[in-house]
């Protein structure tokens, strides 16, 4: 014969499904999808879209300005790439690198709105390319200024230095965000997989 403790509270009844009023509560998706975190082109991804659009316009304007400087005193498009002059060699590199970055920027923008799983990789590659191109441009312009101390070249050096610092700082921030953001992973296919039907 067993004796029950009269001071022990009774066992609660087993829990059934969650209810909303008289009807059981139902969810539109599996639990893993509901608990995976934010998803969609919201939050900081709005800022990513603004950065891509703004950079596209800014790079296009810089490309046009550099082409205008290179074409001064030339008679054909091919003469823009005459590398005998150190200043022209530096500007030619800036023009070429900005052309490649403009194309990569445009591809990243298309992949962003398509919610492609390739977007995070292209976005990171774009920032790395910005940083590398800006650093090489600074080295080329610095070498040019060391041989020809002109006011225009000093301004060009300051401009490329600013571009390099911005590319390094903003690149470090956005690459870190891309690698760590749950919204980025969930939106572009790197988040947790939905439950499979058993």
BALOBA-1460 file (C-alpha; in Angstrom, 3 decimals):
// residues 198
<rec num="1" residu="x" x="0.000" y="0.000" z="0.000"/>
<rec num="2" residu="x" x="1.422" y="3.345" z="-0.991"/>
<rec num="3" residu="x" x="0.731" y="6.598" z="0.747"/>
<rec num="4" residu="x" x="0.542" y="9.886" z="-1.113"/>
<rec num="5" residu="x" x="1.930" y="13.092" z="0.280"/>
<rec num="6" residu="x" x="-1.099" y="15.271" z="1.060"/>
<rec num="7" residu="x" x="1.040" y="18.404" z="0.798"/>
<rec num="8" residu="x" x="2.267" y="17.668" z="-2.735"/>
<rec num="9" residu="x" x="0.376" y="19.667" z="-5.373"/>
<rec num="10" residu="x" x="-1.486" y="17.565" z="-7.935"/>
<rec num="11" residu="x" x="0.228" y="16.784" z="-11.204"/>
<rec num="12" residu="x" x="-0.763" y="19.251" z="-13.951"/>
<rec num="13" residu="x" x="-2.687" y="17.771" z="-16.864"/>
<rec num="14" residu="x" x="-0.704" y="17.108" z="-20.055"/>
<rec num="15" residu="x" x="-0.396" y="20.126" z="-22.300"/>
<rec num="16" residu="x" x="-2.284" y="20.024" z="-25.538"/>
<rec num="17" residu="x" x="-1.870" y="22.221" z="-28.623"/>
<rec num="18" residu="x" x="-1.857" y="25.968" z="-28.154"/>
<rec num="19" residu="x" x="-5.315" y="27.427" z="-28.507"/>
<rec num="20" residu="x" x="-6.673" y="30.760" z="-29.631"/>
<rec num="21" residu="x" x="-10.142" y="30.980" z="-28.110"/>
<rec num="22" residu="x" x="-11.937" y="27.704" z="-28.777"/>
<rec num="23" residu="x" x="-9.853" y="26.756" z="-31.824"/>
<rec num="24" residu="x" x="-6.287" y="25.367" z="-31.786"/>
<rec num="25" residu="x" x="-3.585" y="27.877" z="-32.714"/>
<rec num="26" residu="x" x="-2.016" y="27.139" z="-36.118"/>
<rec num="27" residu="x" x="1.161" y="28.537" z="-37.712"/>
<rec num="28" residu="x" x="1.827" y="29.235" z="-41.368"/>
<rec num="29" residu="x" x="5.319" y="27.705" z="-41.425"/>
<rec num="30" residu="x" x="7.591" y="25.200" z="-39.666"/>
<rec num="31" residu="x" x="9.116" y="26.060" z="-36.301"/>
<rec num="32" residu="x" x="12.671" y="26.294" z="-37.675"/>
<rec num="33" residu="x" x="11.553" y="28.956" z="-40.149"/>
<rec num="34" residu="x" x="9.672" y="30.917" z="-37.474"/>
<rec num="35" residu="x" x="12.679" y="30.876" z="-35.127"/>
<rec num="36" residu="x" x="15.350" y="31.560" z="-37.749"/>
<rec num="37" residu="x" x="15.350" y="35.338" z="-37.246"/>
<rec num="38" residu="x" x="14.592" y="38.308" z="-39.509"/>
<rec num="39" residu="x" x="14.256" y="37.780" z="-43.229"/>
<rec num="40" residu="x" x="13.607" y="39.976" z="-46.267"/>
<rec num="41" residu="x" x="14.932" y="43.245" z="-47.685"/>
<rec num="42" residu="x" x="14.404" y="45.236" z="-44.503"/>
<rec num="43" residu="x" x="16.496" y="46.434" z="-41.572"/>
<rec num="44" residu="x" x="20.114" y="47.139" z="-42.461"/>
<rec num="45" residu="x" x="19.575" y="45.664" z="-45.939"/>
<rec num="46" residu="x" x="17.803" y="48.914" z="-46.840"/>
<rec num="47" residu="x" x="21.082" y="50.704" z="-46.098"/>
<rec num="48" residu="x" x="22.928" y="48.133" z="-48.247"/>
<rec num="49" residu="x" x="20.646" y="49.008" z="-51.178"/>
<rec num="50" residu="x" x="21.274" y="52.735" z="-50.638"/>
<rec num="51" residu="x" x="25.053" y="52.160" z="-50.490"/>
<rec num="52" residu="x" x="25.002" y="50.172" z="-53.739"/>
<rec num="53" residu="x" x="22.880" y="52.751" z="-55.596"/>
<rec num="54" residu="x" x="24.890" y="55.705" z="-54.267"/>
<rec num="55" residu="x" x="28.212" y="54.020" z="-55.112"/>
<rec num="56" residu="x" x="26.970" y="53.236" z="-58.615"/>
<rec num="57" residu="x" x="26.258" y="56.931" z="-59.244"/>
<rec num="58" residu="x" x="29.462" y="58.095" z="-57.534"/>
<rec num="59" residu="x" x="31.683" y="55.637" z="-59.434"/>
<rec num="60" residu="x" x="30.017" y="56.583" z="-62.715"/>
<rec num="61" residu="x" x="30.700" y="60.272" z="-62.076"/>
<rec num="62" residu="x" x="34.330" y="59.553" z="-61.068"/>
<rec num="63" residu="x" x="34.780" y="57.428" z="-64.186"/>
<rec num="64" residu="x" x="33.498" y="60.263" z="-66.364"/>
<rec num="65" residu="x" x="35.764" y="62.836" z="-64.657"/>
<rec num="66" residu="x" x="38.841" y="60.616" z="-65.001"/>
<rec num="67" residu="x" x="38.083" y="59.986" z="-68.671"/>
<rec num="68" residu="x" x="37.750" y="63.744" z="-69.214"/>
<rec num="69" residu="x" x="41.177" y="64.377" z="-67.662"/>
<rec num="70" residu="x" x="42.763" y="61.571" z="-69.669"/>
<rec num="71" residu="x" x="41.292" y="62.804" z="-72.943"/>
<rec num="72" residu="x" x="42.701" y="66.339" z="-72.534"/>
<rec num="73" residu="x" x="45.075" y="67.035" z="-75.401"/>
<rec num="74" residu="x" x="44.528" y="63.657" z="-77.054"/>
<rec num="75" residu="x" x="43.164" y="63.025" z="-80.517"/>
<rec num="76" residu="x" x="41.778" y="59.509" z="-80.058"/>
<rec num="77" residu="x" x="40.433" y="57.191" z="-77.358"/>
<rec num="78" residu="x" x="43.445" y="54.902" z="-77.682"/>
<rec num="79" residu="x" x="45.846" y="57.723" z="-76.855"/>
<rec num="80" residu="x" x="44.229" y="57.924" z="-73.405"/>
<rec num="81" residu="x" x="46.184" y="54.794" z="-72.500"/>
<rec num="82" residu="x" x="49.645" y="56.068" z="-73.393"/>
<rec num="83" residu="x" x="51.591" y="55.073" z="-70.260"/>
<rec num="84" residu="x" x="54.804" y="56.990" z="-70.998"/>
<rec num="85" residu="x" x="53.709" y="59.746" z="-68.580"/>
<rec num="86" residu="x" x="53.580" y="58.670" z="-64.874"/>
<rec num="87" residu="x" x="50.524" y="60.849" z="-64.250"/>
<rec num="88" residu="x" x="48.713" y="59.335" z="-67.226"/>
<rec num="89" residu="x" x="49.663" y="55.835" z="-66.044"/>
<rec num="90" residu="x" x="48.135" y="56.518" z="-62.611"/>
<rec num="91" residu="x" x="44.963" y="57.983" z="-64.080"/>
<rec num="92" residu="x" x="44.672" y="55.079" z="-66.516"/>
<rec num="93" residu="x" x="44.765" y="52.618" z="-63.619"/>
<rec num="94" residu="x" x="42.123" y="54.641" z="-61.762"/>
<rec num="95" residu="x" x="39.943" y="54.694" z="-64.891"/>
<rec num="96" residu="x" x="40.312" y="50.950" z="-65.531"/>
<rec num="97" residu="x" x="39.783" y="49.886" z="-61.920"/>
<rec num="98" residu="x" x="36.711" y="52.088" z="-61.532"/>
<rec num="99" residu="x" x="35.291" y="50.581" z="-64.715"/>
<rec num="100" residu="x" x="35.658" y="47.059" z="-63.287"/>
<rec num="101" residu="x" x="34.226" y="48.143" z="-59.916"/>
<rec num="102" residu="x" x="31.295" y="49.835" z="-61.651"/>
<rec num="103" residu="x" x="30.467" y="46.566" z="-63.425"/>
<rec num="104" residu="x" x="30.814" y="44.590" z="-60.164"/>
<rec num="105" residu="x" x="28.638" y="47.173" z="-58.393"/>
<rec num="106" residu="x" x="25.917" y="46.758" z="-61.028"/>
<rec num="107" residu="x" x="26.050" y="42.951" z="-60.778"/>
<rec num="108" residu="x" x="25.792" y="43.137" z="-56.969"/>
<rec num="109" residu="x" x="22.761" y="45.429" z="-57.248"/>
<rec num="110" residu="x" x="20.962" y="43.029" z="-59.610"/>
<rec num="111" residu="x" x="21.753" y="40.037" z="-57.371"/>
<rec num="112" residu="x" x="20.570" y="41.992" z="-54.321"/>
<rec num="113" residu="x" x="17.072" y="42.635" z="-55.662"/>
<rec num="114" residu="x" x="16.920" y="39.092" z="-57.075"/>
<rec num="115" residu="x" x="17.715" y="37.775" z="-53.559"/>
<rec num="116" residu="x" x="20.368" y="35.561" z="-55.084"/>
<rec num="117" residu="x" x="22.551" y="33.384" z="-52.866"/>
<rec num="118" residu="x" x="25.536" y="34.793" z="-54.812"/>
<rec num="119" residu="x" x="24.941" y="38.332" z="-53.567"/>
<rec num="120" residu="x" x="26.936" y="38.103" z="-50.276"/>
<rec num="121" residu="x" x="29.993" y="36.776" z="-52.153"/>
<rec num="122" residu="x" x="29.822" y="39.431" z="-54.868"/>
<rec num="123" residu="x" x="29.199" y="42.145" z="-52.250"/>
<rec num="124" residu="x" x="32.312" y="41.095" z="-50.296"/>
<rec num="125" residu="x" x="34.357" y="40.828" z="-53.509"/>
<rec num="126" residu="x" x="33.227" y="44.340" z="-54.453"/>
<rec num="127" residu="x" x="34.412" y="45.799" z="-51.139"/>
<rec num="128" residu="x" x="37.718" y="43.915" z="-51.317"/>
<rec num="129" residu="x" x="38.184" y="45.203" z="-54.874"/>
<rec num="130" residu="x" x="37.495" y="48.757" z="-53.725"/>
<rec num="131" residu="x" x="40.110" y="48.505" z="-50.995"/>
<rec num="132" residu="x" x="42.764" y="46.899" z="-53.231"/>
<rec num="133" residu="x" x="42.198" y="49.329" z="-56.116"/>
<rec num="134" residu="x" x="42.287" y="52.371" z="-53.800"/>
<rec num="135" residu="x" x="45.521" y="51.181" z="-52.154"/>
<rec num="136" residu="x" x="47.263" y="50.582" z="-55.501"/>
<rec num="137" residu="x" x="46.068" y="53.985" z="-56.751"/>
<rec num="138" residu="x" x="47.598" y="55.676" z="-53.694"/>
<rec num="139" residu="x" x="50.933" y="53.925" z="-54.281"/>
<rec num="140" residu="x" x="50.977" y="54.914" z="-57.962"/>
<rec num="141" residu="x" x="50.052" y="58.540" z="-57.298"/>
<rec num="142" residu="x" x="52.526" y="58.785" z="-54.415"/>
<rec num="143" residu="x" x="55.321" y="57.563" z="-56.698"/>
<rec num="144" residu="x" x="54.254" y="60.094" z="-59.316"/>
<rec num="145" residu="x" x="54.182" y="62.964" z="-56.812"/>
<rec num="146" residu="x" x="57.671" y="62.021" z="-55.587"/>
<rec num="147" residu="x" x="59.024" y="62.701" z="-59.067"/>
<rec num="148" residu="x" x="56.816" y="65.647" z="-60.072"/>
<rec num="149" residu="x" x="55.676" y="68.019" z="-57.339"/>
<rec num="150" residu="x" x="52.750" y="69.799" z="-58.926"/>
<rec num="151" residu="x" x="49.671" y="71.234" z="-57.217"/>
<rec num="152" residu="x" x="47.302" y="69.106" z="-59.319"/>
<rec num="153" residu="x" x="49.136" y="65.928" z="-58.392"/>
<rec num="154" residu="x" x="49.055" y="66.827" z="-54.693"/>
<rec num="155" residu="x" x="45.288" y="67.184" z="-54.926"/>
<rec num="156" residu="x" x="45.095" y="63.816" z="-56.685"/>
<rec num="157" residu="x" x="47.114" y="62.202" z="-53.890"/>
<rec num="158" residu="x" x="44.794" y="63.607" z="-51.207"/>
<rec num="159" residu="x" x="41.777" y="62.415" z="-53.158"/>
<rec num="160" residu="x" x="43.103" y="58.870" z="-53.539"/>
<rec num="161" residu="x" x="44.095" y="58.748" z="-49.865"/>
<rec num="162" residu="x" x="40.535" y="59.665" z="-48.856"/>
<rec num="163" residu="x" x="39.178" y="56.983" z="-51.179"/>
<rec num="164" residu="x" x="41.517" y="54.401" z="-49.649"/>
<rec num="165" residu="x" x="40.588" y="55.226" z="-46.048"/>
<rec num="166" residu="x" x="36.872" y="55.148" z="-46.861"/>
<rec num="167" residu="x" x="37.208" y="51.847" z="-48.738"/>
<rec num="168" residu="x" x="39.102" y="50.231" z="-45.848"/>
<rec num="169" residu="x" x="36.820" y="51.488" z="-43.055"/>
<rec num="170" residu="x" x="33.477" y="50.979" z="-44.762"/>
<rec num="171" residu="x" x="34.682" y="47.746" z="-46.334"/>
<rec num="172" residu="x" x="35.610" y="46.309" z="-42.932"/>
<rec num="173" residu="x" x="32.195" y="47.267" z="-41.540"/>
<rec num="174" residu="x" x="30.094" y="45.900" z="-44.408"/>
<rec num="175" residu="x" x="32.109" y="42.700" z="-44.795"/>
<rec num="176" residu="x" x="31.661" y="42.029" z="-41.057"/>
<rec num="177" residu="x" x="27.938" y="42.721" z="-41.368"/>
<rec num="178" residu="x" x="27.628" y="40.388" z="-44.359"/>
<rec num="179" residu="x" x="29.362" y="37.547" z="-42.519"/>
<rec num="180" residu="x" x="27.541" y="37.971" z="-39.189"/>
<rec num="181" residu="x" x="24.028" y="39.197" z="-40.050"/>
<rec num="182" residu="x" x="21.192" y="36.684" z="-39.590"/>
<rec num="183" residu="x" x="18.952" y="38.694" z="-41.907"/>
<rec num="184" residu="x" x="21.611" y="38.515" z="-44.629"/>
<rec num="185" residu="x" x="21.886" y="34.722" z="-44.235"/>
<rec num="186" residu="x" x="18.133" y="34.147" z="-44.093"/>
<rec num="187" residu="x" x="17.369" y="36.430" z="-47.041"/>
<rec num="188" residu="x" x="20.065" y="35.156" z="-49.389"/>
<rec num="189" residu="x" x="19.849" y="31.456" z="-48.669"/>
<rec num="190" residu="x" x="22.462" y="30.922" z="-45.981"/>
<rec num="191" residu="x" x="20.078" y="30.516" z="-43.050"/>
<rec num="192" residu="x" x="18.649" y="27.350" z="-41.456"/>
<rec num="193" residu="x" x="16.795" y="24.943" z="-43.727"/>
<rec num="194" residu="x" x="13.031" y="24.444" z="-43.220"/>
<rec num="195" residu="x" x="11.768" y="21.265" z="-41.542"/>
<rec num="196" residu="x" x="11.269" y="18.322" z="-43.854"/>
<rec num="197" residu="x" x="8.043" y="16.395" z="-43.782"/>
<rec num="198" residu="x" x="8.496" y="13.033" z="-42.086"/>
